[in-house]
Amino acid sequence: MRSKIEYDLDILNFVEESLDPEQYLIATYILQVPEGGDLLRSAEGLAAEQSTGTWTPTPEFYLPEVRERTAKVIGLHEIPGCGPGVTKAIYRVAYNIVNFGNSLSMLLSSVAGNIFAMGESSVKLVDIKFPKSFVKEFPGPKFGMPGIRKYLGIHDRPIVGSIIKPKAGLPIREFAELCYKVAVGGCDFIKDDELMGASLSYSPVEERVIAVMEALDKANSEKGEKTLYVANITDDGKRIMEHAEKCIEAGVNGLMINYIAAGFQALRMLAEDPSINVPILAHRAMGGALFRSPDHGIDANVQAKMARLCGADTHTTGSIAGKLAVRDPKRVIELTETLRNPFYHIKPTMPFYSGGVYPGNIPLAISHLGIDLLIVSGGGIFGHPEGPIVGAKALRQSIDASVEGVPLEEAAKEHVELMKAIEKWGIWKKPTEKLFPF
């Protein structure tokens, strides 16, 4: 007969070393509860709810084989100084990987399931520590940061990129002409906007690829450099793979998917298919809805780590200064290093730095993040007073000057294109300076 105790001490394990590190995945949460809430009870409930239990114990919950698969709380650390009415704590919960195999869909269902919709608590999933035994099933990026650099032949500076603007609405011929202009101006990388879908009636992605690659062949022969074009193949279900295959047949050398909207599994499906032999951009469109709240949702670092696991060759990070600025450089640095730092056998993913980027805020990016970046601008190229060719030249001039440590004011004396950009937008001196009113 099982004795009655106040808490389930089999769940409230609190000793990480008692568990096989290759058998358990560890998720870290920040939980906020009303002041006076029972943190032990909430931790116990979270672990049970996301593994084998429910809101009230059932007899079978105590069977040995079920207990073996019940999550364990291995850390509960109250955060002091949260103010009146609120209690916050860091929870670390270990999940037996037999509960989800190597399925990312089931992993997410386990570590980020019902808990986001229960009770008065706010829950933020801030990290997942993957065991090597789980990660070995994932090949990761085919190209990653080293593969993209090798393809383009660029090793000593950031890669210069452009997002075609307007975001959508352009007929194919006009779109391809803009691609030619920014490539001739010095861009190494061009992508569709995340809103430029695959199945647009006025611009089907397969036809768009044919026109753009023809335009880029011309640009490449003129500038003597390669250009990657990343076509957005985001769509529903099996149409994603159909678009990918047709785009590759049409000669595309890069693909993009809005992986939060389409699903992690869609990204993994593309990356692990041997016929998809081009780099893949994982765009975090809709991801902000999951991570922007400090108290609820899935943190951007978790999203990025999982996208890297799924095979993202490059991945969006937002920017330190611009319309997608997080305002705190630490957040962008964290996300960038999640993509670049060693992760078992998984290749580093190229950070895709974008969102309100223009020549005057490039030094800020490079001084905080270094040169292993894909720096991408839309409005900062197409909004240049002398058009996109000159806008692309100004962006590249700013990047070259920043890498060499030359102040933009000095570089502008040698480059009229950069000077005109600075006259229009200025130079952003610090991360906290506001450019946009929202």
Contacts in CASP RR format, 6 or more apart in sequence:
PFRMAT RR
TARGET T0000
AUTHOR 0000-0000-0000
METHOD contacts of the structure
MODEL  1
MRSKIEYDLDILNFVEESLDPEQYLIATYILQVPEGGDLLRSAEGLAAEQ
STGTWTPTPEFYLPEVRERTAKVIGLHEIPGCGPGVTKAIYRVAYNIVNF
GNSLSMLLSSVAGNIFAMGESSVKLVDIKFPKSFVKEFPGPKFGMPGIRK
YLGIHDRPIVGSIIKPKAGLPIREFAELCYKVAVGGCDFIKDDELMGASL
SYSPVEERVIAVMEALDKANSEKGEKTLYVANITDDGKRIMEHAEKCIEA
GVNGLMINYIAAGFQALRMLAEDPSINVPILAHRAMGGALFRSPDHGIDA
NVQAKMARLCGADTHTTGSIAGKLAVRDPKRVIELTETLRNPFYHIKPTM
PFYSGGVYPGNIPLAISHLGIDLLIVSGGGIFGHPEGPIVGAKALRQSID
ASVEGVPLEEAAKEHVELMKAIEKWGIWKKPTEKLFPF
2 62 0 8 1.000
7 40 0 8 1.000
7 41 0 8 1.000
7 44 0 8 1.000
8 44 0 8 1.000
8 48 0 8 1.000
10 67 0 8 1.000
10 70 0 8 1.000
10 72 0 8 1.000
11 43 0 8 1.000
11 44 0 8 1.000
11 45 0 8 1.000
11 47 0 8 1.000
11 48 0 8 1.000
11 70 0 8 1.000
11 71 0 8 1.000
11 72 0 8 1.000
11 73 0 8 1.000
12 40 0 8 1.000
12 43 0 8 1.000
12 44 0 8 1.000
12 73 0 8 1.000
12 76 0 8 1.000
13 19 0 8 1.000
13 72 0 8 1.000
13 73 0 8 1.000
13 74 0 8 1.000
13 94 0 8 1.000
14 73 0 8 1.000
14 74 0 8 1.000
14 75 0 8 1.000
14 76 0 8 1.000
15 74 0 8 1.000
16 26 0 8 1.000
16 74 0 8 1.000
16 75 0 8 1.000
16 92 0 8 1.000
16 94 0 8 1.000
19 72 0 8 1.000
19 74 0 8 1.000
19 94 0 8 1.000
21 131 0 8 1.000
22 131 0 8 1.000
22 132 0 8 1.000
22 133 0 8 1.000
23 96 0 8 1.000
23 97 0 8 1.000
23 98 0 8 1.000
23 131 0 8 1.000
23 133 0 8 1.000
24 72 0 8 1.000
24 94 0 8 1.000
24 95 0 8 1.000
24 96 0 8 1.000
24 97 0 8 1.000
24 131 0 8 1.000
25 94 0 8 1.000
25 95 0 8 1.000
25 97 0 8 1.000
25 107 0 8 1.000
25 111 0 8 1.000
25 128 0 8 1.000
25 129 0 8 1.000
25 130 0 8 1.000
25 131 0 8 1.000
25 134 0 8 1.000
26 74 0 8 1.000
26 92 0 8 1.000
26 93 0 8 1.000
26 94 0 8 1.000
26 95 0 8 1.000
26 128 0 8 1.000
26 129 0 8 1.000
27 92 0 8 1.000
27 93 0 8 1.000
27 95 0 8 1.000
27 111 0 8 1.000
27 125 0 8 1.000
27 127 0 8 1.000
27 128 0 8 1.000
27 129 0 8 1.000
28 90 0 8 1.000
28 91 0 8 1.000
28 92 0 8 1.000
28 93 0 8 1.000
28 125 0 8 1.000
28 126 0 8 1.000
28 127 0 8 1.000
28 128 0 8 1.000
28 129 0 8 1.000
29 46 0 8 1.000
29 90 0 8 1.000
29 91 0 8 1.000
29 92 0 8 1.000
29 93 0 8 1.000
29 115 0 8 1.000
29 123 0 8 1.000
29 124 0 8 1.000
29 125 0 8 1.000
29 126 0 8 1.000
30 79 0 8 1.000
30 88 0 8 1.000
30 89 0 8 1.000
30 90 0 8 1.000
30 91 0 8 1.000
30 123 0 8 1.000
30 124 0 8 1.000
30 126 0 8 1.000
30 295 0 8 1.000
31 39 0 8 1.000
31 42 0 8 1.000
31 43 0 8 1.000
31 46 0 8 1.000
31 88 0 8 1.000
31 89 0 8 1.000
31 90 0 8 1.000
31 91 0 8 1.000
31 121 0 8 1.000
31 122 0 8 1.000
31 123 0 8 1.000
31 124 0 8 1.000
32 82 0 8 1.000
32 86 0 8 1.000
32 87 0 8 1.000
32 88 0 8 1.000
32 121 0 8 1.000
32 122 0 8 1.000
32 123 0 8 1.000
32 295 0 8 1.000
33 39 0 8 1.000
33 42 0 8 1.000
33 86 0 8 1.000
33 87 0 8 1.000
33 88 0 8 1.000
33 89 0 8 1.000
33 120 0 8 1.000
33 121 0 8 1.000
34 85 0 8 1.000
34 86 0 8 1.000
34 87 0 8 1.000
34 120 0 8 1.000
35 84 0 8 1.000
35 85 0 8 1.000
35 86 0 8 1.000
35 87 0 8 1.000
36 87 0 8 1.000
37 87 0 8 1.000
39 76 0 8 1.000
39 78 0 8 1.000
39 87 0 8 1.000
39 89 0 8 1.000
40 76 0 8 1.000
42 121 0 8 1.000
43 73 0 8 1.000
43 75 0 8 1.000
43 76 0 8 1.000
43 89 0 8 1.000
43 91 0 8 1.000
43 93 0 8 1.000
44 73 0 8 1.000
46 73 0 8 1.000
46 91 0 8 1.000
46 93 0 8 1.000
46 115 0 8 1.000
46 123 0 8 1.000
47 70 0 8 1.000
47 71 0 8 1.000
47 72 0 8 1.000
47 73 0 8 1.000
47 93 0 8 1.000
48 54 0 8 1.000
48 61 0 8 1.000
48 70 0 8 1.000
48 71 0 8 1.000
49 55 0 8 1.000
49 114 0 8 1.000
49 115 0 8 1.000
49 118 0 8 1.000
50 71 0 8 1.000
50 93 0 8 1.000
50 95 0 8 1.000
50 110 0 8 1.000
50 111 0 8 1.000
50 113 0 8 1.000
50 114 0 8 1.000
50 115 0 8 1.000
51 69 0 8 1.000
51 70 0 8 1.000
51 71 0 8 1.000
51 95 0 8 1.000
51 96 0 8 1.000
51 99 0 8 1.000
51 110 0 8 1.000
52 61 0 8 1.000
52 66 0 8 1.000
52 67 0 8 1.000
52 69 0 8 1.000
52 70 0 8 1.000
52 71 0 8 1.000
53 61 0 8 1.000
53 70 0 8 1.000
54 61 0 8 1.000
60 66 0 8 1.000
61 67 0 8 1.000
61 70 0 8 1.000
68 96 0 8 1.000
69 96 0 8 1.000
69 98 0 8 1.000
69 99 0 8 1.000
70 96 0 8 1.000
71 93 0 8 1.000
71 94 0 8 1.000
71 95 0 8 1.000
71 96 0 8 1.000
72 93 0 8 1.000
72 94 0 8 1.000
73 91 0 8 1.000
73 92 0 8 1.000
73 93 0 8 1.000
73 94 0 8 1.000
74 92 0 8 1.000
74 93 0 8 1.000
74 94 0 8 1.000
75 90 0 8 1.000
75 91 0 8 1.000
75 92 0 8 1.000
76 89 0 8 1.000
76 90 0 8 1.000
76 91 0 8 1.000
76 92 0 8 1.000
77 89 0 8 1.000
77 90 0 8 1.000
78 87 0 8 1.000
78 88 0 8 1.000
78 89 0 8 1.000
79 88 0 8 1.000
79 89 0 8 1.000
79 90 0 8 1.000
82 88 0 8 1.000
93 111 0 8 1.000
95 110 0 8 1.000
95 111 0 8 1.000
97 131 0 8 1.000
97 133 0 8 1.000
97 134 0 8 1.000
99 106 0 8 1.000
99 110 0 8 1.000
100 106 0 8 1.000
100 107 0 8 1.000
100 109 0 8 1.000
100 110 0 8 1.000
101 107 0 8 1.000
101 134 0 8 1.000
102 134 0 8 1.000
102 137 0 8 1.000
102 138 0 8 1.000
104 264 0 8 1.000
104 265 0 8 1.000
104 268 0 8 1.000
104 306 0 8 1.000
104 309 0 8 1.000
104 310 0 8 1.000
105 264 0 8 1.000
105 265 0 8 1.000
108 264 0 8 1.000
108 306 0 8 1.000
111 125 0 8 1.000
111 128 0 8 1.000
112 125 0 8 1.000
112 297 0 8 1.000
112 298 0 8 1.000
115 121 0 8 1.000
115 123 0 8 1.000
116 123 0 8 1.000
116 296 0 8 1.000
116 297 0 8 1.000
122 293 0 8 1.000
122 295 0 8 1.000
122 296 0 8 1.000
123 296 0 8 1.000
123 297 0 8 1.000
124 293 0 8 1.000
124 294 0 8 1.000
124 295 0 8 1.000
124 296 0 8 1.000
124 297 0 8 1.000
124 298 0 8 1.000
124 299 0 8 1.000
125 297 0 8 1.000
125 298 0 8 1.000
125 299 0 8 1.000
125 302 0 8 1.000
126 299 0 8 1.000
126 301 0 8 1.000
126 302 0 8 1.000
127 299 0 8 1.000
127 301 0 8 1.000
127 302 0 8 1.000
128 302 0 8 1.000
128 305 0 8 1.000
128 306 0 8 1.000
130 305 0 8 1.000
130 309 0 8 1.000
130 344 0 8 1.000
132 344 0 8 1.000
135 309 0 8 1.000
135 343 0 8 1.000
135 344 0 8 1.000
135 345 0 8 1.000
135 346 0 8 1.000
136 344 0 8 1.000
136 345 0 8 1.000
138 268 0 8 1.000
138 309 0 8 1.000
138 310 0 8 1.000
138 311 0 8 1.000
138 346 0 8 1.000
139 271 0 8 1.000
139 272 0 8 1.000
139 311 0 8 1.000
140 271 0 8 1.000
140 308 0 8 1.000
140 309 0 8 1.000
140 310 0 8 1.000
140 311 0 8 1.000
140 346 0 8 1.000
140 347 0 8 1.000
141 271 0 8 1.000
141 279 0 8 1.000
141 280 0 8 1.000
141 308 0 8 1.000
141 311 0 8 1.000
141 312 0 8 1.000
141 313 0 8 1.000
141 346 0 8 1.000
141 347 0 8 1.000
141 349 0 8 1.000
142 271 0 8 1.000
142 276 0 8 1.000
142 277 0 8 1.000
142 279 0 8 1.000
142 280 0 8 1.000
142 311 0 8 1.000
142 313 0 8 1.000
143 151 0 8 1.000
143 279 0 8 1.000
143 313 0 8 1.000
143 347 0 8 1.000
144 279 0 8 1.000
144 313 0 8 1.000
144 314 0 8 1.000
144 347 0 8 1.000
144 348 0 8 1.000
144 349 0 8 1.000
144 350 0 8 1.000
145 313 0 8 1.000
145 314 0 8 1.000
145 340 0 8 1.000
145 347 0 8 1.000
145 348 0 8 1.000
145 349 0 8 1.000
145 350 0 8 1.000
145 372 0 8 1.000
146 347 0 8 1.000
146 348 0 8 1.000
147 279 0 8 1.000
147 313 0 8 1.000
147 347 0 8 1.000
148 159 0 8 1.000
148 228 0 8 1.000
148 279 0 8 1.000
148 313 0 8 1.000
148 314 0 8 1.000
148 350 0 8 1.000
148 374 0 8 1.000
149 155 0 8 1.000
149 159 0 8 1.000
149 350 0 8 1.000
151 226 0 8 1.000
151 228 0 8 1.000
151 253 0 8 1.000
151 279 0 8 1.000
152 159 0 8 1.000
152 188 0 8 1.000
152 189 0 8 1.000
152 225 0 8 1.000
152 226 0 8 1.000
152 228 0 8 1.000
153 226 0 8 1.000
154 188 0 8 1.000
156 371 0 8 1.000
156 403 0 8 1.000
157 371 0 8 1.000
157 399 0 8 1.000
157 400 0 8 1.000
157 403 0 8 1.000
158 353 0 8 1.000
158 366 0 8 1.000
158 370 0 8 1.000
158 371 0 8 1.000
158 372 0 8 1.000
158 373 0 8 1.000
158 374 0 8 1.000
158 375 0 8 1.000
158 399 0 8 1.000
158 403 0 8 1.000
159 188 0 8 1.000
159 189 0 8 1.000
159 350 0 8 1.000
159 373 0 8 1.000
159 374 0 8 1.000
159 375 0 8 1.000
160 186 0 8 1.000
160 187 0 8 1.000
160 188 0 8 1.000
160 189 0 8 1.000
160 375 0 8 1.000
160 392 0 8 1.000
160 395 0 8 1.000
160 396 0 8 1.000
160 399 0 8 1.000
161 182 0 8 1.000
161 187 0 8 1.000
161 188 0 8 1.000
161 189 0 8 1.000
161 190 0 8 1.000
161 191 0 8 1.000
161 374 0 8 1.000
161 375 0 8 1.000
161 376 0 8 1.000
161 377 0 8 1.000
161 395 0 8 1.000
162 182 0 8 1.000
162 187 0 8 1.000
162 189 0 8 1.000
162 190 0 8 1.000
162 191 0 8 1.000
162 376 0 8 1.000
162 377 0 8 1.000
162 378 0 8 1.000
162 381 0 8 1.000
162 388 0 8 1.000
162 392 0 8 1.000
162 395 0 8 1.000
163 190 0 8 1.000
163 191 0 8 1.000
163 192 0 8 1.000
163 193 0 8 1.000
163 354 0 8 1.000
163 376 0 8 1.000
163 377 0 8 1.000
163 378 0 8 1.000
163 379 0 8 1.000
164 170 0 8 1.000
164 175 0 8 1.000
164 178 0 8 1.000
164 179 0 8 1.000
164 182 0 8 1.000
164 190 0 8 1.000
164 191 0 8 1.000
164 192 0 8 1.000
164 193 0 8 1.000
164 196 0 8 1.000
164 378 0 8 1.000
164 382 0 8 1.000
165 193 0 8 1.000
165 378 0 8 1.000
165 379 0 8 1.000
165 381 0 8 1.000
165 382 0 8 1.000
165 383 0 8 1.000
167 193 0 8 1.000
167 195 0 8 1.000
167 196 0 8 1.000
168 193 0 8 1.000
168 195 0 8 1.000
168 196 0 8 1.000
168 197 0 8 1.000
168 200 0 8 1.000
169 200 0 8 1.000
169 202 0 8 1.000
169 203 0 8 1.000
170 178 0 8 1.000
170 203 0 8 1.000
171 202 0 8 1.000
171 203 0 8 1.000
172 202 0 8 1.000
172 203 0 8 1.000
172 207 0 8 1.000
172 208 0 8 1.000
172 211 0 8 1.000
173 211 0 8 1.000
175 203 0 8 1.000
175 208 0 8 1.000
175 211 0 8 1.000
175 212 0 8 1.000
176 208 0 8 1.000
176 211 0 8 1.000
176 212 0 8 1.000
176 214 0 8 1.000
176 215 0 8 1.000
177 215 0 8 1.000
178 382 0 8 1.000
178 388 0 8 1.000
179 190 0 8 1.000
179 212 0 8 1.000
179 215 0 8 1.000
179 216 0 8 1.000
179 219 0 8 1.000
179 229 0 8 1.000
180 215 0 8 1.000
180 216 0 8 1.000
180 218 0 8 1.000
180 219 0 8 1.000
181 387 0 8 1.000
181 388 0 8 1.000
181 389 0 8 1.000
181 392 0 8 1.000
182 190 0 8 1.000
182 381 0 8 1.000
182 388 0 8 1.000
182 389 0 8 1.000
182 391 0 8 1.000
182 392 0 8 1.000
183 190 0 8 1.000
183 215 0 8 1.000
183 216 0 8 1.000
183 219 0 8 1.000
183 220 0 8 1.000
183 223 0 8 1.000
183 227 0 8 1.000
183 392 0 8 1.000
184 219 0 8 1.000
184 222 0 8 1.000
184 223 0 8 1.000
184 389 0 8 1.000
184 392 0 8 1.000
185 223 0 8 1.000
185 388 0 8 1.000
185 389 0 8 1.000
185 390 0 8 1.000
185 391 0 8 1.000
185 392 0 8 1.000
185 393 0 8 1.000
185 396 0 8 1.000
186 223 0 8 1.000
186 225 0 8 1.000
186 392 0 8 1.000
186 393 0 8 1.000
186 396 0 8 1.000
187 227 0 8 1.000
187 381 0 8 1.000
187 392 0 8 1.000
187 395 0 8 1.000
187 396 0 8 1.000
188 225 0 8 1.000
188 226 0 8 1.000
188 227 0 8 1.000
188 228 0 8 1.000
189 227 0 8 1.000
189 228 0 8 1.000
189 230 0 8 1.000
189 374 0 8 1.000
189 376 0 8 1.000
190 212 0 8 1.000
190 216 0 8 1.000
190 227 0 8 1.000
190 228 0 8 1.000
190 229 0 8 1.000
190 230 0 8 1.000
191 229 0 8 1.000
191 230 0 8 1.000
191 232 0 8 1.000
191 256 0 8 1.000
191 281 0 8 1.000
191 376 0 8 1.000
192 205 0 8 1.000
192 208 0 8 1.000
192 230 0 8 1.000
192 231 0 8 1.000
192 232 0 8 1.000
192 256 0 8 1.000
193 232 0 8 1.000
194 232 0 8 1.000
194 234 0 8 1.000
194 256 0 8 1.000
194 258 0 8 1.000
194 283 0 8 1.000
194 285 0 8 1.000
196 203 0 8 1.000
196 232 0 8 1.000
197 205 0 8 1.000
197 232 0 8 1.000
197 234 0 8 1.000
197 235 0 8 1.000
198 204 0 8 1.000
198 205 0 8 1.000
198 231 0 8 1.000
198 232 0 8 1.000
198 233 0 8 1.000
198 234 0 8 1.000
198 235 0 8 1.000
198 239 0 8 1.000
198 240 0 8 1.000
198 243 0 8 1.000
199 205 0 8 1.000
199 235 0 8 1.000
199 239 0 8 1.000
199 243 0 8 1.000
205 231 0 8 1.000
205 232 0 8 1.000
205 233 0 8 1.000
205 243 0 8 1.000
205 246 0 8 1.000
205 247 0 8 1.000
206 243 0 8 1.000
206 246 0 8 1.000
206 247 0 8 1.000
206 250 0 8 1.000
208 231 0 8 1.000
209 229 0 8 1.000
209 231 0 8 1.000
209 247 0 8 1.000
209 250 0 8 1.000
209 251 0 8 1.000
209 252 0 8 1.000
210 250 0 8 1.000
210 251 0 8 1.000
212 229 0 8 1.000
212 231 0 8 1.000
213 229 0 8 1.000
213 250 0 8 1.000
213 251 0 8 1.000
213 252 0 8 1.000
213 253 0 8 1.000
216 227 0 8 1.000
216 229 0 8 1.000
219 227 0 8 1.000
220 226 0 8 1.000
220 227 0 8 1.000
228 253 0 8 1.000
228 254 0 8 1.000
228 279 0 8 1.000
229 252 0 8 1.000
229 253 0 8 1.000
229 254 0 8 1.000
230 254 0 8 1.000
230 255 0 8 1.000
230 256 0 8 1.000
230 279 0 8 1.000
230 281 0 8 1.000
231 247 0 8 1.000
231 252 0 8 1.000
231 254 0 8 1.000
231 255 0 8 1.000
231 256 0 8 1.000
232 256 0 8 1.000
232 257 0 8 1.000
232 258 0 8 1.000
232 283 0 8 1.000
233 240 0 8 1.000
233 243 0 8 1.000
233 244 0 8 1.000
233 247 0 8 1.000
233 255 0 8 1.000
233 256 0 8 1.000
233 257 0 8 1.000
234 240 0 8 1.000
234 256 0 8 1.000
234 257 0 8 1.000
234 258 0 8 1.000
234 261 0 8 1.000
234 262 0 8 1.000
234 283 0 8 1.000
235 243 0 8 1.000
235 262 0 8 1.000
237 262 0 8 1.000
237 266 0 8 1.000
240 257 0 8 1.000
240 262 0 8 1.000
240 266 0 8 1.000
240 269 0 8 1.000
240 270 0 8 1.000
241 269 0 8 1.000
241 270 0 8 1.000
241 273 0 8 1.000
244 255 0 8 1.000
244 270 0 8 1.000
244 273 0 8 1.000
244 276 0 8 1.000
245 275 0 8 1.000
247 255 0 8 1.000
248 255 0 8 1.000
248 275 0 8 1.000
248 276 0 8 1.000
248 277 0 8 1.000
248 278 0 8 1.000
252 278 0 8 1.000
253 278 0 8 1.000
253 279 0 8 1.000
254 278 0 8 1.000
254 279 0 8 1.000
254 280 0 8 1.000
254 281 0 8 1.000
255 270 0 8 1.000
255 276 0 8 1.000
255 278 0 8 1.000
255 279 0 8 1.000
255 280 0 8 1.000
255 281 0 8 1.000
256 280 0 8 1.000
256 281 0 8 1.000
256 282 0 8 1.000
256 283 0 8 1.000
257 266 0 8 1.000
257 267 0 8 1.000
257 270 0 8 1.000
257 280 0 8 1.000
257 281 0 8 1.000
257 282 0 8 1.000
257 283 0 8 1.000
258 283 0 8 1.000
258 284 0 8 1.000
258 285 0 8 1.000
258 286 0 8 1.000
259 266 0 8 1.000
259 267 0 8 1.000
259 282 0 8 1.000
259 283 0 8 1.000
259 284 0 8 1.000
259 307 0 8 1.000
259 310 0 8 1.000
259 312 0 8 1.000
260 284 0 8 1.000
260 285 0 8 1.000
260 286 0 8 1.000
260 287 0 8 1.000
260 290 0 8 1.000
260 303 0 8 1.000
261 285 0 8 1.000
261 286 0 8 1.000
264 306 0 8 1.000
264 307 0 8 1.000
264 310 0 8 1.000
265 310 0 8 1.000
267 280 0 8 1.000
267 282 0 8 1.000
267 307 0 8 1.000
267 310 0 8 1.000
267 311 0 8 1.000
267 312 0 8 1.000
268 310 0 8 1.000
268 311 0 8 1.000
270 276 0 8 1.000
270 280 0 8 1.000
271 280 0 8 1.000
271 310 0 8 1.000
271 311 0 8 1.000
271 312 0 8 1.000
271 313 0 8 1.000
272 311 0 8 1.000
279 313 0 8 1.000
279 314 0 8 1.000
280 311 0 8 1.000
280 312 0 8 1.000
280 313 0 8 1.000
280 314 0 8 1.000
281 312 0 8 1.000
281 313 0 8 1.000
281 314 0 8 1.000
281 315 0 8 1.000
281 316 0 8 1.000
281 352 0 8 1.000
282 307 0 8 1.000
282 310 0 8 1.000
282 311 0 8 1.000
282 312 0 8 1.000
282 313 0 8 1.000
282 314 0 8 1.000
282 315 0 8 1.000
282 316 0 8 1.000
282 349 0 8 1.000
283 316 0 8 1.000
284 300 0 8 1.000
284 303 0 8 1.000
284 304 0 8 1.000
284 307 0 8 1.000
284 315 0 8 1.000
284 316 0 8 1.000
287 300 0 8 1.000
287 303 0 8 1.000
288 300 0 8 1.000
290 297 0 8 1.000
290 298 0 8 1.000
290 303 0 8 1.000
291 297 0 8 1.000
291 298 0 8 1.000
291 299 0 8 1.000
291 300 0 8 1.000
291 303 0 8 1.000
300 331 0 8 1.000
300 335 0 8 1.000
301 334 0 8 1.000
301 335 0 8 1.000
301 338 0 8 1.000
304 315 0 8 1.000
304 317 0 8 1.000
304 335 0 8 1.000
304 338 0 8 1.000
304 339 0 8 1.000
304 349 0 8 1.000
305 338 0 8 1.000
305 343 0 8 1.000
307 315 0 8 1.000
307 349 0 8 1.000
308 315 0 8 1.000
308 338 0 8 1.000
308 339 0 8 1.000
308 343 0 8 1.000
308 346 0 8 1.000
308 349 0 8 1.000
309 343 0 8 1.000
309 346 0 8 1.000
311 349 0 8 1.000
312 349 0 8 1.000
313 349 0 8 1.000
313 350 0 8 1.000
314 349 0 8 1.000
314 350 0 8 1.000
314 351 0 8 1.000
314 352 0 8 1.000
314 374 0 8 1.000
315 339 0 8 1.000
315 349 0 8 1.000
315 350 0 8 1.000
315 351 0 8 1.000
315 352 0 8 1.000
316 352 0 8 1.000
316 354 0 8 1.000
317 332 0 8 1.000
317 335 0 8 1.000
317 336 0 8 1.000
317 339 0 8 1.000
317 351 0 8 1.000
317 352 0 8 1.000
317 353 0 8 1.000
317 354 0 8 1.000
318 324 0 8 1.000
318 325 0 8 1.000
318 326 0 8 1.000
318 332 0 8 1.000
318 335 0 8 1.000
318 353 0 8 1.000
318 354 0 8 1.000
318 355 0 8 1.000
319 325 0 8 1.000
319 326 0 8 1.000
319 332 0 8 1.000
319 353 0 8 1.000
319 354 0 8 1.000
319 355 0 8 1.000
319 356 0 8 1.000
319 357 0 8 1.000
319 361 0 8 1.000
319 365 0 8 1.000
320 326 0 8 1.000
320 329 0 8 1.000
320 332 0 8 1.000
320 361 0 8 1.000
320 364 0 8 1.000
320 365 0 8 1.000
320 368 0 8 1.000
320 369 0 8 1.000
320 431 0 8 1.000
321 356 0 8 1.000
321 361 0 8 1.000
321 364 0 8 1.000
321 365 0 8 1.000
321 428 0 8 1.000
321 431 0 8 1.000
321 433 0 8 1.000
321 435 0 8 1.000
322 355 0 8 1.000
322 356 0 8 1.000
322 357 0 8 1.000
322 361 0 8 1.000
322 428 0 8 1.000
322 435 0 8 1.000
322 436 0 8 1.000
323 355 0 8 1.000
323 356 0 8 1.000
323 436 0 8 1.000
324 354 0 8 1.000
324 355 0 8 1.000
324 356 0 8 1.000
325 355 0 8 1.000
325 356 0 8 1.000
325 431 0 8 1.000
326 332 0 8 1.000
327 431 0 8 1.000
327 432 0 8 1.000
328 431 0 8 1.000
329 368 0 8 1.000
329 431 0 8 1.000
332 353 0 8 1.000
332 368 0 8 1.000
332 369 0 8 1.000
333 368 0 8 1.000
333 369 0 8 1.000
335 351 0 8 1.000
336 351 0 8 1.000
336 353 0 8 1.000
336 369 0 8 1.000
336 373 0 8 1.000
339 348 0 8 1.000
339 349 0 8 1.000
339 350 0 8 1.000
339 351 0 8 1.000
340 348 0 8 1.000
340 349 0 8 1.000
340 351 0 8 1.000
340 372 0 8 1.000
341 348 0 8 1.000
342 348 0 8 1.000
348 372 0 8 1.000
350 372 0 8 1.000
350 373 0 8 1.000
350 374 0 8 1.000
351 369 0 8 1.000
351 372 0 8 1.000
351 373 0 8 1.000
351 374 0 8 1.000
352 374 0 8 1.000
352 376 0 8 1.000
353 365 0 8 1.000
353 369 0 8 1.000
353 373 0 8 1.000
353 374 0 8 1.000
353 375 0 8 1.000
353 376 0 8 1.000
354 375 0 8 1.000
354 376 0 8 1.000
354 377 0 8 1.000
354 378 0 8 1.000
355 376 0 8 1.000
356 377 0 8 1.000
356 378 0 8 1.000
356 379 0 8 1.000
356 380 0 8 1.000
357 365 0 8 1.000
357 375 0 8 1.000
357 376 0 8 1.000
357 377 0 8 1.000
357 378 0 8 1.000
357 380 0 8 1.000
357 395 0 8 1.000
358 377 0 8 1.000
358 379 0 8 1.000
358 380 0 8 1.000
358 395 0 8 1.000
358 421 0 8 1.000
358 425 0 8 1.000
359 380 0 8 1.000
359 394 0 8 1.000
359 395 0 8 1.000
359 397 0 8 1.000
359 398 0 8 1.000
359 408 0 8 1.000
359 418 0 8 1.000
359 421 0 8 1.000
359 422 0 8 1.000
359 425 0 8 1.000
360 398 0 8 1.000
360 408 0 8 1.000
360 421 0 8 1.000
360 422 0 8 1.000
360 425 0 8 1.000
360 426 0 8 1.000
360 427 0 8 1.000
360 428 0 8 1.000
361 427 0 8 1.000
361 428 0 8 1.000
362 375 0 8 1.000
362 395 0 8 1.000
362 398 0 8 1.000
362 399 0 8 1.000
362 402 0 8 1.000
362 408 0 8 1.000
363 398 0 8 1.000
363 401 0 8 1.000
363 402 0 8 1.000
363 407 0 8 1.000
363 408 0 8 1.000
363 427 0 8 1.000
364 428 0 8 1.000
364 429 0 8 1.000
364 430 0 8 1.000
364 431 0 8 1.000
365 373 0 8 1.000
365 375 0 8 1.000
365 402 0 8 1.000
366 373 0 8 1.000
366 399 0 8 1.000
366 402 0 8 1.000
366 403 0 8 1.000
367 402 0 8 1.000
368 431 0 8 1.000
371 403 0 8 1.000
375 395 0 8 1.000
375 399 0 8 1.000
377 395 0 8 1.000
380 391 0 8 1.000
380 395 0 8 1.000
380 421 0 8 1.000
380 425 0 8 1.000
381 388 0 8 1.000
381 391 0 8 1.000
381 392 0 8 1.000
381 394 0 8 1.000
381 395 0 8 1.000
382 388 0 8 1.000
382 391 0 8 1.000
383 391 0 8 1.000
383 424 0 8 1.000
384 390 0 8 1.000
384 391 0 8 1.000
384 394 0 8 1.000
384 417 0 8 1.000
384 420 0 8 1.000
384 421 0 8 1.000
384 424 0 8 1.000
385 420 0 8 1.000
385 424 0 8 1.000
386 417 0 8 1.000
386 420 0 8 1.000
390 417 0 8 1.000
390 420 0 8 1.000
391 417 0 8 1.000
391 421 0 8 1.000
393 415 0 8 1.000
393 417 0 8 1.000
393 418 0 8 1.000
394 415 0 8 1.000
394 417 0 8 1.000
394 418 0 8 1.000
394 420 0 8 1.000
394 421 0 8 1.000
395 421 0 8 1.000
397 411 0 8 1.000
397 415 0 8 1.000
397 417 0 8 1.000
397 418 0 8 1.000
398 408 0 8 1.000
398 411 0 8 1.000
398 418 0 8 1.000
398 421 0 8 1.000
400 411 0 8 1.000
401 407 0 8 1.000
401 408 0 8 1.000
401 410 0 8 1.000
401 411 0 8 1.000
401 418 0 8 1.000
402 408 0 8 1.000
408 418 0 8 1.000
408 422 0 8 1.000
408 427 0 8 1.000
409 422 0 8 1.000
409 427 0 8 1.000
411 418 0 8 1.000
412 418 0 8 1.000
412 419 0 8 1.000
412 422 0 8 1.000
413 419 0 8 1.000
428 435 0 8 1.000
END
